[in-house]
Amino acid sequence: MNRAGRESFTLKGFLRNRERMVREQIEARGITDERVLSVMRQVPRHLFVDEALQMQAYGDHPVPIGLGQTLSQPYIVALMTSLLVVRPRMRILEIGTGSGYQAAILAAMGAEVFTVERIKQLYMTSRSRLLQMKYFNVRVKLDDGTLGWPELGPFDRIIVTAGGPEVPAPLLEQLTDPGIMLIPVGGTRRDQRLFRIFKKEGRIHQEDHGSVAFVDLVGSHGW
């Protein structure tokens, strides 16, 4: 088989794995939002990890992306995307760009995404990758994510993809009213809970969506 043939065979395999991922890991666990299912089928998850790990990209587990960080399990990405209740043209702030996959998912849903990464190597890689993949509705910043992006706020939605000891006050201040924030919070990784926080008419209400395990949220209002 020549190179073109091998690439075609591999691409078909990734497409089959992506469909299986959606069917067996996401739909089977109760995610029914058709927009979320569609975008999880659309965005090529394997392109957000190193080539040596691409065959693992659609497995039911996180995938290492280096520097102690991971690409979250597919179900967790789908769950958080579903809980955000994304609509086209919403302004979404993401804290923890990582590989850029979650930002790409949100961008593919028509949102305007502003994402902050504190690790320079990940910032450079994800920024380049998102531009190459033509996600022009994503802006990436190198900074302390717990401070948000105040000069461009407020934001309709805020999603934090790392776990901290508390909800950072600057992020709440940058959330629109009404607005929704998702953030893992806990004293340690072992007791993190995923909270969905609603801001409405000046009041804050939160829902507990269960136990999760994310990398540490590091910064002025994190660890």
Backbone as numpy.savetxt, mean C-alpha at the origin, in Angstrom:
# Nx Ny Nz CAx CAy CAz Cx Cy Cz
13.44 -23.27 -26.98 12.59 -22.07 -26.98 13.48 -20.83 -26.98
13.19 -19.88 -27.90 13.99 -18.66 -27.96 13.58 -17.71 -26.83
14.30 -16.58 -26.76 14.07 -15.63 -25.65 12.64 -15.11 -25.65
12.13 -14.73 -26.83 10.77 -14.20 -26.92 9.76 -15.24 -26.44
10.02 -16.50 -26.82 9.12 -17.57 -26.40 9.14 -17.77 -24.90
10.35 -17.71 -24.31 10.47 -17.87 -22.85 9.77 -16.73 -22.12
9.93 -15.49 -22.63 9.29 -14.34 -22.00 7.77 -14.46 -22.08
7.26 -14.92 -23.23 5.82 -15.09 -23.39 5.29 -16.16 -22.44
6.04 -17.26 -22.31 5.64 -18.34 -21.41 5.62 -17.84 -19.96
6.65 -17.08 -19.59 6.73 -16.56 -18.23 5.59 -15.59 -17.95
5.29 -14.70 -18.90 4.22 -13.73 -18.73 2.88 -14.44 -18.53
2.63 -15.48 -19.30 1.38 -16.23 -19.14 1.31 -16.85 -17.75
2.45 -17.31 -17.27 2.49 -17.88 -15.93 2.17 -16.84 -14.87
2.73 -15.63 -15.01 2.43 -14.57 -14.06 0.95 -14.20 -14.10
0.37 -14.16 -15.30 -1.04 -13.82 -15.42 -1.91 -14.88 -14.75
-1.56 -16.16 -14.91 -2.31 -17.23 -14.25 -2.18 -17.12 -12.74
-0.95 -16.84 -12.28 -0.73 -16.71 -10.84 -1.50 -15.52 -10.26
-1.59 -14.44 -11.02 -2.31 -13.26 -10.55 -3.80 -13.56 -10.42
-4.35 -14.26 -11.40 -5.76 -14.63 -11.34 -6.01 -15.58 -10.16
-5.12 -16.54 -9.97 -5.25 -17.48 -8.84 -5.14 -16.74 -7.51
-4.23 -15.77 -7.44 -4.08 -14.96 -6.23 -5.40 -14.29 -5.86
-6.03 -13.67 -6.84 -7.28 -12.96 -6.58 -8.38 -13.93 -6.17
-8.47 -15.03 -6.86 -9.55 -16.00 -6.60 -9.38 -16.71 -5.25
-8.14 -17.18 -4.96 -7.93 -18.05 -3.80 -7.53 -17.30 -2.53
-6.90 -16.13 -2.68 -6.42 -15.43 -1.50 -7.30 -14.23 -1.12
-7.97 -13.66 -2.10 -8.69 -12.40 -1.85 -10.21 -12.62 -1.86
-10.74 -13.11 -2.97 -12.17 -13.39 -3.02 -12.56 -14.43 -1.97
-11.75 -15.46 -1.82 -12.07 -16.53 -0.87 -12.12 -16.06 0.57
-11.47 -14.92 0.86 -11.48 -14.36 2.22 -12.51 -13.25 2.40
-13.36 -13.08 1.40 -14.49 -12.19 1.58 -14.38 -10.80 0.99
-13.33 -10.50 0.23 -13.25 -9.20 -0.44 -14.13 -9.26 -1.69
-15.14 -8.41 -1.74 -16.11 -8.46 -2.85 -16.13 -7.20 -3.70
-15.41 -6.16 -3.31 -15.39 -4.91 -4.07 -14.80 -5.17 -5.45
-15.62 -5.06 -6.48 -15.18 -5.40 -7.83 -14.06 -4.49 -8.32
-14.04 -3.24 -7.88 -12.97 -2.34 -8.29 -11.63 -2.79 -7.71
-11.66 -3.26 -6.47 -10.43 -3.76 -5.85 -9.98 -5.05 -6.52
-10.89 -5.97 -6.77 -10.54 -7.22 -7.42 -9.96 -6.96 -8.81
-10.57 -6.02 -9.53 -10.10 -5.71 -10.88 -8.68 -5.16 -10.88
-8.41 -4.23 -9.97 -7.09 -3.61 -9.96 -6.02 -4.59 -9.46
-6.40 -5.52 -8.58 -5.44 -6.53 -8.13 -5.09 -7.49 -9.26
-6.02 -7.67 -10.18 -5.74 -8.48 -11.38 -4.88 -7.71 -12.38
-5.02 -6.41 -12.37 -4.40 -5.56 -13.39 -2.93 -5.24 -13.10
-2.60 -4.87 -11.86 -1.25 -4.39 -11.55 -0.28 -5.57 -11.42
0.83 -5.56 -12.16 1.78 -6.69 -12.17 2.65 -6.72 -10.91
2.19 -7.40 -9.89 2.86 -7.43 -8.59 4.31 -7.89 -8.68
4.60 -8.81 -9.61 5.95 -9.36 -9.71 6.99 -8.32 -10.12
6.55 -7.22 -10.72 7.49 -6.18 -11.15 7.90 -5.26 -10.00
7.35 -5.49 -8.82 7.67 -4.65 -7.66 8.63 -5.33 -6.69
9.20 -6.46 -7.11 10.21 -7.15 -6.30 11.41 -7.47 -7.18
12.52 -7.84 -6.56 13.71 -8.21 -7.32 13.41 -9.39 -8.23
14.11 -9.45 -9.37 13.86 -10.49 -10.36 13.97 -11.89 -9.76
14.91 -12.07 -8.84 15.11 -13.39 -8.23 13.92 -13.84 -7.40
13.06 -12.90 -6.99 11.92 -13.23 -6.14 10.58 -13.14 -6.87
10.63 -12.90 -8.19 9.39 -12.68 -8.91 8.45 -13.87 -8.89
8.98 -15.08 -8.88 8.13 -16.27 -8.86 7.40 -16.41 -7.54
7.87 -15.70 -6.49 7.21 -15.74 -5.18 6.19 -14.63 -5.00
6.13 -13.72 -5.95 5.37 -12.47 -5.75 3.88 -12.70 -5.51
3.31 -13.77 -6.07 1.87 -13.98 -5.96 1.51 -14.99 -4.88
2.48 -15.37 -4.06 2.22 -16.28 -2.95 1.46 -15.60 -1.83
0.91 -16.40 -0.94 0.09 -15.91 0.16 0.95 -15.51 1.35
1.85 -14.55 1.12 2.80 -14.15 2.14 3.47 -12.84 1.73
4.09 -12.12 2.67 4.88 -10.94 2.29 6.13 -11.37 1.52
6.71 -10.43 0.78 7.94 -10.70 0.02 8.99 -9.66 0.40
10.21 -10.09 0.72 11.25 -9.12 1.08 11.59 -8.20 -0.08
11.82 -6.91 0.26 12.26 -5.95 -0.76 13.59 -5.31 -0.36
14.23 -5.86 0.67 15.52 -5.36 1.11 15.41 -4.34 2.23
16.53 -4.14 2.92 16.64 -3.14 3.98 15.64 -3.36 5.11
15.31 -4.64 5.33 14.39 -5.00 6.40 12.93 -4.71 6.12
12.59 -4.38 4.88 11.21 -4.04 4.50 10.61 -5.15 3.65
9.28 -5.14 3.55 8.59 -6.18 2.78 7.47 -5.58 1.93
7.12 -6.33 0.88 5.90 -6.08 0.13 4.81 -6.89 0.81
3.75 -6.24 1.25 2.73 -6.89 2.06 2.04 -8.03 1.32
1.55 -8.99 2.08 0.75 -10.10 1.59 -0.39 -9.57 0.71
-0.70 -10.23 -0.42 -1.75 -9.73 -1.32 -3.08 -9.44 -0.63
-3.51 -10.33 0.27 -4.79 -10.11 0.94 -4.78 -8.83 1.77
-3.67 -8.54 2.44 -3.59 -7.33 3.26 -3.69 -6.09 2.38
-3.02 -6.11 1.22 -3.11 -4.98 0.29 -4.56 -4.79 -0.16
-5.23 -5.90 -0.51 -6.62 -5.82 -0.96 -7.54 -5.36 0.16
-7.32 -5.86 1.37 -8.16 -5.46 2.50 -8.04 -3.97 2.78
-6.80 -3.48 2.84 -6.60 -2.06 3.15 -7.16 -1.19 2.04
-6.99 -1.61 0.81 -7.54 -0.84 -0.32 -9.06 -0.79 -0.24
-9.67 -1.91 0.10 -11.12 -1.98 0.23 -11.62 -1.08 1.36
-10.92 -1.11 2.50 -11.34 -0.32 3.66 -11.20 1.18 3.43
-10.32 1.57 2.51 -10.14 3.00 2.22 -11.33 3.62 1.49
-12.09 2.77 0.78 -13.24 3.24 -0.02 -12.75 4.32 -1.00
-11.94 3.91 -1.94 -11.29 4.83 -2.89 -12.25 5.21 -4.03
-12.22 6.48 -4.37 -12.97 6.97 -5.53 -12.01 7.72 -6.46
-12.31 7.73 -7.76 -11.43 8.45 -8.69 -11.26 9.91 -8.29
-10.05 10.40 -8.49 -9.64 11.78 -8.24 -9.50 12.13 -6.76
-9.67 11.15 -5.89 -9.37 11.40 -4.47 -7.89 11.66 -4.30
-7.56 12.48 -3.32 -6.17 12.74 -2.96 -5.82 11.83 -1.77
-4.86 10.93 -2.01 -4.52 9.94 -1.00 -3.06 10.08 -0.59
-2.83 10.15 0.71 -1.48 10.18 1.26 -1.13 8.79 1.76
-0.01 8.26 1.27 0.50 6.96 1.73 1.78 7.18 2.51
1.88 6.58 3.68 3.09 6.65 4.49 3.77 5.29 4.43
4.95 5.25 3.80 5.69 4.01 3.63 5.56 3.48 2.22
6.26 4.12 1.28 6.16 3.74 -0.14 6.62 2.32 -0.38
7.73 1.93 0.27 8.27 0.58 0.08 8.60 0.32 -1.37
8.01 -0.74 -1.92 8.26 -1.11 -3.31 7.50 -0.23 -4.30
6.44 0.43 -3.83 5.59 1.22 -4.72 4.32 0.51 -5.14
4.15 -0.74 -4.71 2.99 -1.54 -5.17 1.66 -0.97 -4.68
1.56 -0.65 -3.39 0.30 -0.10 -2.89 -0.03 1.23 -3.57
0.97 2.05 -3.80 0.74 3.31 -4.51 0.23 3.05 -5.92
0.78 2.05 -6.58 0.34 1.71 -7.94 -1.11 1.23 -7.94
-1.48 0.44 -6.94 -2.86 -0.03 -6.82 -3.82 1.15 -6.71
-3.49 2.09 -5.84 -4.35 3.26 -5.63 -4.38 4.14 -6.88
-3.24 4.29 -7.53 -3.17 5.10 -8.75 -4.00 4.47 -9.86
-3.97 3.14 -9.96 -4.73 2.44 -10.99 -6.23 2.58 -10.76
-6.63 2.94 -9.53 -8.05 3.17 -9.23 -8.45 4.62 -9.51
-7.51 5.41 -10.04 -7.82 6.77 -10.45 -7.57 7.82 -9.40
-6.92 7.44 -8.28 -6.63 8.42 -7.23 -5.36 9.20 -7.56
-5.23 10.37 -6.94 -3.98 11.13 -6.99 -3.23 10.78 -5.72
-2.06 10.15 -5.88 -1.36 9.54 -4.74 -0.11 10.34 -4.39
0.04 10.60 -3.10 1.22 11.27 -2.56 1.81 10.31 -1.54
3.02 9.83 -1.80 3.57 8.78 -0.96 4.94 9.18 -0.41
5.16 8.87 0.88 6.37 9.30 1.58 7.15 8.08 2.04
8.45 8.06 1.71 9.35 6.96 2.10 10.56 7.54 2.83
10.95 6.94 3.93 12.06 7.48 4.71 13.41 6.88 4.32
13.44 5.74 3.62 14.69 5.07 3.26 15.07 5.48 1.83
16.23 6.12 1.69 16.59 6.72 0.41 16.64 5.71 -0.73
17.20 4.54 -0.49 17.32 3.55 -1.57 15.94 3.10 -2.06
15.01 2.87 -1.13 13.66 2.48 -1.52 12.95 3.63 -2.23
13.16 4.84 -1.75 12.57 6.02 -2.40 13.03 6.11 -3.85
14.32 5.98 -4.08 14.85 6.10 -5.44 14.34 4.99 -6.34
14.33 3.76 -5.82 13.88 2.62 -6.62 12.41 2.72 -6.96
11.58 3.00 -5.96 10.14 3.05 -6.20 9.76 4.22 -7.10
10.41 5.35 -6.91 10.11 6.52 -7.75 10.42 6.22 -9.22
11.59 5.62 -9.47 11.96 5.27 -10.82 11.01 4.23 -11.41
10.68 3.24 -10.62 9.80 2.15 -11.08 8.41 2.69 -11.45
7.84 3.52 -10.62 6.51 4.05 -10.88 6.49 4.94 -12.13
7.56 5.70 -12.34 7.64 6.50 -13.55 7.76 5.63 -14.79
8.60 4.60 -14.71 8.78 3.69 -15.85 7.48 2.98 -16.20
6.66 2.70 -15.18 5.39 2.01 -15.41 4.26 2.98 -15.71
4.61 4.28 -15.84 3.68 5.33 -16.27 2.56 5.60 -15.26
2.88 5.47 -14.00 1.94 5.91 -12.96 2.24 7.38 -12.66
1.79 8.23 -13.58 2.13 9.64 -13.50 1.29 10.38 -12.45
0.28 9.70 -11.90 -0.54 10.32 -10.85 -0.04 9.96 -9.45
1.26 9.60 -9.36 1.89 9.33 -8.07 3.08 10.27 -7.88
3.14 10.93 -6.72 4.30 11.74 -6.36 4.96 11.12 -5.14
6.28 11.01 -5.19 7.03 10.33 -4.12 7.95 11.33 -3.43
8.01 11.26 -2.12 8.83 12.17 -1.33 9.71 11.38 -0.37
10.95 11.82 -0.18 11.86 11.24 0.80 11.78 12.07 2.07
11.24 11.49 3.15 11.06 12.28 4.37 10.57 11.38 5.50
10.37 12.00 6.65 9.78 11.34 7.82 8.27 11.26 7.59
7.77 10.07 7.32 6.37 9.91 6.99 5.42 10.26 8.11
5.87 10.17 9.36 4.97 10.48 10.47 4.59 11.96 10.50
5.31 12.77 9.73 4.97 14.19 9.63 4.02 14.46 8.47
3.78 13.45 7.65 2.89 13.60 6.50 3.51 14.44 5.40
2.65 15.19 4.70 3.08 16.06 3.59 2.24 17.33 3.70
2.45 18.11 4.76 1.53 19.20 5.11 1.35 20.25 4.02
2.40 20.53 3.24 2.29 21.58 2.23 1.35 21.19 1.09
1.03 19.90 0.97 0.12 19.45 -0.10 -1.22 18.96 0.44
-1.39 18.97 1.75 -2.64 18.52 2.34 -3.74 19.57 2.19
-4.97 19.25 2.62 -5.35 17.99 3.28 -5.60 16.88 2.26
-5.80 15.67 2.79 -5.97 14.48 1.96 -7.29 13.80 2.30
-7.96 13.28 1.27 -9.24 12.58 1.46 -9.05 11.26 2.20
-7.92 10.63 1.94 -7.61 9.35 2.57 -6.13 9.34 2.95
-5.82 8.65 4.06 -4.43 8.45 4.47 -4.27 6.98 4.80
-3.23 6.35 4.26 -2.94 4.95 4.53 -1.50 4.83 5.01
-1.33 4.18 6.15 0.00 4.00 6.74 0.32 2.51 6.67
1.43 2.18 6.00 1.78 0.78 5.78 2.95 0.35 6.66
2.97 0.86 7.89 3.93 0.46 8.90 3.25 0.67 10.26
3.69 -0.11 11.26 3.02 -0.07 12.55 3.75 0.78 13.57
3.01 1.67 14.22 3.61 2.53 15.23 2.90 2.41 16.57
3.40 3.09 17.59 2.83 3.00 18.93 1.58 3.86 19.12
1.31 4.77 18.17 0.18 5.69 18.31 -0.20 6.21 16.94
-1.32 6.90 16.89 -1.74 7.58 15.66 -1.05 8.94 15.61
-0.17 9.19 14.64 0.53 10.48 14.58 -0.42 11.66 14.44
-0.32 12.61 15.35 -1.19 13.78 15.32 -1.09 14.56 14.00
0.11 14.73 13.41 0.19 15.48 12.14 -0.64 14.85 11.03
-0.75 13.51 11.04 -1.54 12.85 10.00 -3.03 13.12 10.19
-3.50 13.06 11.42 -4.91 13.38 11.68 -5.23 14.81 11.25
-4.29 15.71 11.49 -4.51 17.11 11.12 -4.61 17.28 9.61
-3.94 16.40 8.85 -3.93 16.52 7.38 -5.04 15.72 6.71
-5.90 15.08 7.51 -7.03 14.32 6.98 -8.23 15.26 6.81
-8.88 15.17 5.64 -10.06 16.01 5.40 -11.18 15.62 6.36
-12.17 16.48 6.44 -13.37 16.22 7.23 -14.57 16.35 6.30
-15.20 15.24 5.90 -14.97 13.86 6.33 -13.77 13.23 5.63
-13.18 12.23 6.27 -12.04 11.51 5.70 -11.82 10.20 6.42
-10.97 9.35 5.83 -10.68 8.02 6.39 -9.17 7.82 6.43
-8.68 7.29 7.55 -7.28 6.91 7.69 -7.20 5.44 8.10
-6.22 4.73 7.54 -5.92 3.35 7.95 -4.52 3.33 8.54
-4.37 2.70 9.72 -3.05 2.64 10.34 -2.97 1.46 11.30
-1.87 0.68 11.25 -1.63 -0.36 12.26 -1.03 0.29 13.51
-1.58 -0.03 14.67 -1.12 0.56 15.93 -0.94 -0.54 16.97
0.16 -0.46 17.72 0.38 -1.43 18.79 1.69 -1.19 19.50
1.76 -1.65 20.75 2.98 -1.48 21.53 4.16 -2.25 20.97
3.89 -3.39 20.32 4.90 -4.20 19.65 4.29 -4.76 18.38
5.12 -5.37 17.53 4.58 -6.00 16.32 3.56 -7.08 16.66
3.77 -7.75 17.78 2.90 -8.86 18.14 1.49 -8.43 18.51
1.32 -7.18 18.92 -0.03 -6.74 19.31 -0.55 -5.60 18.45
-0.08 -5.51 17.21 -0.60 -4.51 16.29 -2.05 -4.83 15.91
-2.86 -3.77 15.83 -4.22 -3.87 15.34 -4.40 -2.87 14.20
-5.14 -3.28 13.20 -5.40 -2.39 12.07 -6.63 -1.53 12.38
-6.44 -0.23 12.49 -7.53 0.68 12.79 -7.95 1.47 11.55
-9.26 1.55 11.36 -9.81 2.48 10.37 -10.40 3.65 11.15
-9.88 4.83 10.87 -10.25 6.03 11.62 -11.07 6.95 10.72
-12.21 7.34 11.22 -13.08 8.26 10.50 -13.02 9.64 11.16
-12.90 10.67 10.35 -13.04 12.04 10.84 -14.32 12.61 10.21
-15.23 13.06 11.06 -16.48 13.62 10.55 -17.01 14.66 11.53
-17.25 15.85 11.00 -17.77 16.96 11.79 -16.94 17.21 13.04
-15.62 17.12 12.85 -14.69 17.40 13.93 -14.50 16.28 14.92
-15.22 15.18 14.76 -15.11 14.06 15.68 -14.32 12.92 15.06
-13.68 12.14 15.92 -12.88 10.99 15.49 -13.54 9.71 15.99
-13.72 8.77 15.07 -14.27 7.46 15.41 -13.36 6.41 14.81
-13.11 5.32 15.53 -12.23 4.28 14.97 -12.85 2.90 15.07
-12.51 2.08 14.07 -12.91 0.68 14.01 -11.67 -0.19 14.09
-11.78 -1.33 14.77 -10.69 -2.29 14.88 -10.92 -3.40 13.86
-9.97 -3.56 12.92 -10.11 -4.57 11.88 -9.14 -5.73 12.06
-8.75 -5.97 13.28 -8.04 -7.19 13.58 -6.53 -7.08 13.68
-5.93 -8.20 14.01 -4.49 -8.30 14.23 -3.73 -8.29 12.91
-2.63 -7.53 12.87 -1.76 -7.47 11.69 -0.31 -7.43 12.16
0.62 -7.57 11.23 2.04 -7.50 11.56 2.77 -6.74 10.46
3.09 -5.48 10.73 3.79 -4.63 9.77 5.18 -4.29 10.30
6.03 -3.83 9.40 7.34 -3.31 9.82 7.12 -2.05 10.65
8.16 -1.63 11.36 8.04 -0.51 12.28 7.87 0.83 11.56
6.98 1.65 12.08 6.82 3.02 11.63 7.85 3.87 12.40
8.87 4.31 11.69 9.98 5.04 12.32 9.86 6.53 11.99
10.00 7.37 13.01 9.95 8.81 12.78 9.63 9.56 14.05
9.43 10.86 13.91 9.18 11.74 15.05 7.96 11.33 15.85
6.95 10.76 15.17 5.73 10.34 15.85 5.53 8.83 15.72
6.62 8.10 15.59 6.58 6.64 15.52 7.58 6.07 16.51
8.30 5.04 16.11 9.30 4.44 17.01 10.58 5.27 16.95
